[in-house]
Amino acid sequence: MSTFLPKDVEEGLRAAVIANQRRRSKMRVEADGDSYKMLRVWQNGFSVAAEDAPKLRGLVDLYDAGRHLGQALIVASEEVAGEICYDFKRNTMAADRAPLDFARDPDAPIALLPDGR
């Protein structure tokens, strides 16, 4: 049995896989006011469809269905099977409050209650 596929069939299958990943993905990356859907995300980077995104570089914002996850400094690493893979140089997760500049005592009261006078 031959495992050879014609080039146009192979490209069609690759395009169908990317279209399916793009449709299911809720993750996106924003750079310079433009938004691109992420196909895959891993600990040290992510990938975007090569036809959607230019060679992104620099500071970008990462979102998951509208929730801001953080900012990252990225570089393009390689293009594989219609996807451009990006590596994080720095990845700073977003926080919902400012960081503390002191150590909080674990036995400290959460709130002060009035004494009822």
N, C-alpha and C positions, 0 to 999 in steps of 0.2 A: 504494500500500500504506500502510495506516495504522500508525503506531507507538504508538498509544494502547493502554494496558493498563488494564483495570479496577483500581480501587484495591485490592480484596482480592487480586487476582493479584499486583500489585506488592508489597504487604506480605508475601505468602507467599514470594515470591522473595527479598526482603530477609531474612526470618526464616531461610530455608534457608541463605543465604550466611553469616549470623552463626552458626548452629548448626554449620556445617561448620568455620568458623574456630575456634570454641570447642572442638570435638572434637579438632582437630589441634594446638592450641596446648599447649606445655609450660611456657610462661612464665606467671608469676602474680605478683600484687602482694598484699602483706599490710598491712592497716591495722587497728589496734585489735583484733587477734586474729582478724579475718575475712580470708579469702583469696578473691581474685577472679582468674579467668583473663583474661590479656591477649589481645586479638584481633590487634592489630598493634603493633609496636614500631619506632620510628625514633630518630634521633640525639637529638632534642630532646623526646621524649615517647612516649606510648603510648595505646592505646585499649582500653576495656572495654565489654562489652555494656551498654546502658542499662538493660535489665531486671534485670541481675545486681547492679549496684553503685549505691549511692547516690552523691551528689556527694561524692567523696573530696576531701580537702584536708589538707595538712600533711605530716608525715613518714611515709613508707611504706618497706617493705622490698621489694626486687625479687628474685625467684627464677627460676631456670631448671631445672626438673625436680629440685628439692630442693637445688640448689647456690645458695648465697647470692651474688648478684651485687653487691649494695650497697644503700645507702639513698639516698632521693631526697626532696626537698621539692617537692611538686607543687601545681598549681592546675588546676581544670577550665577548659578553654578554650571548647569548643563541643560541641554534640550534632549528629551528622550520620548520617542513615540508620541509626538504632538503635544507634549507638556514641557513647560519651562520650569525647572526646579530652582528654588531660591533658598539660600542658606541665611540663617540669622547670624549677624555679627553681634547684635545686642537685642534682647527681647525683654522689654519692661512691661509687666502686667499692670493693668489699670486697677486702682483701688477706689473704694467708695468713700473713703475718709482720709484725711491727712495723716501721715505717719507720726507717731509719738516721738518726742525727743527726750523721753525719760522712761525708766522702767516702772511699770505699773505694779503696785503691791497687790498680790493675789487676794489678800484679805480686806482690801479697801471696799467701802460701801459703794454700791452701784449708784444710788441716789440718796439725797437727804430728805427725810420726811419731817413735816412740821410737827412741833411738840403738842399741838392741840390746845394752846392757851387762848 
